[in-house]
Each structure stands twice: as C-alpha cells, then as structure tokens.
C-alpha cells in the first residue's frame, strides 16, 4: 500500500471517535433485538385464523421431516385456538396416532364426533384404534356408526367383519365380508380373512374357495 493511502486511512481513523468502536457491537445487537421485537409485534397482530394457519404449516413441515412429536406440539397449539373446529381435532388425532399416543388419539376423535356426529372418518379411525386395543365390541360400534354416513365403503364392512371374527361371531363376520366383496369384488384381504373365518366354522370347502379366489387376485396383480 502506498504511503499516500496509509496517510489517508490514518486520517479517517483519527476522525472516528474511540467510543464508536465500543458502541458498534451494541449497535449491531440493538438491530437484532429490534428485528425480534418487530417479529413479535407481527406475531401478536395475527388473528386466530392466521395463527392456526401458521401452526398447521409448521405441523405439516414437522410431519414431512418425520418429527412426530413436534408435529403433535404444533397441532395442539392450533387446536387450542379453536375448540370448535372438528377438522382441526381430526388432524390432531392423526398426529397422535403417528406419535403412537393412542389414548390421546381416541380422545381427539371423540372430540370430533362430539362436535360433528356425522364425521364418518373420525368414527372409522376410532374403530381402527379400538381394534388395535383389542376392544372389538367398541370397534364394531364405532365402525357401524361410520357406516351410517358412508354406506358404500368396502373397507368399513371389512373392518366390521374382522371385529366380529375376533368376537367369534363368525356368521356376522361372513355377512360383512360378503358386503365388502359386493362393493369391491377384488378385495384381496377380505378373501384371506374370510377363509380363516370359514375355517373357524369348520366350513373347509368355503375356506378353500376363498383361498383360491385370493390366489387368482394375487396372480392378476
């Protein structure tokens, strides 16, 4: 660097008060704090719908990342903002299921049903959870409620059949399996389950027919 430039820099430095060098970090920190304060101001200016949307987006992001606990945390914050939003509590139930919080999921779905009795998906999910808990009579009750609002669901008939099979009410299981097949003739899992039910009834020819049908479906898949 030339002597001329050095002299120029020295003059500039001489013109800057020493206190500036001590105040500069504090000034930078002040800008950061100001930014945070502005962020908080914007946060508190949000209405309920804005906050719900924010929490739902964060929950979805955590779900995509596989962070089920944080997904639940954000969903709980969203649900706390509106205790009358049945869709919100349904999504909370799904989040609880993914986080293996079965009892909390049951309560969430029951809240959905209390808010909206014809919410078929909530009745169905509740039925599935009761199957997982081996509470088959309760499962049948919930699934039959779901069926009232979604009468064309082969999946619901299948799950009712499964539940009756576990209750050893084999005749009702077969009735529901057949209804599932009427709606969805190539429902592989129904034929497999129905074969086992017929076998439990000592109707081995019928069981064999179901197994053959299951093999045909698998070959075509």
HELIX and SHEET records of a PDB file:
HELIX    1   1 UNK A    3  UNK A   15  1                                  13    
HELIX    2   2 UNK A   18  UNK A   45  1                                  28    
HELIX    3   3 UNK A   48  UNK A   64  1                                  17    
HELIX    4   4 UNK A   68  UNK A   81  1                                  14    
HELIX    5   5 UNK A   86  UNK A   98  1                                  13    
HELIX    6   6 UNK A  102  UNK A  115  1                                  14    
HELIX    7   7 UNK A  120  UNK A  132  1                                  13    
HELIX    8   8 UNK A  136  UNK A  149  1                                  14    
HELIX    9   9 UNK A  154  UNK A  166  1                                  13    
HELIX   10  10 UNK A  170  UNK A  183  1                                  14    
HELIX   11  11 UNK A  188  UNK A  200  1                                  13    
HELIX   12  12 UNK A  204  UNK A  220  1                                  17    
END                                                                             
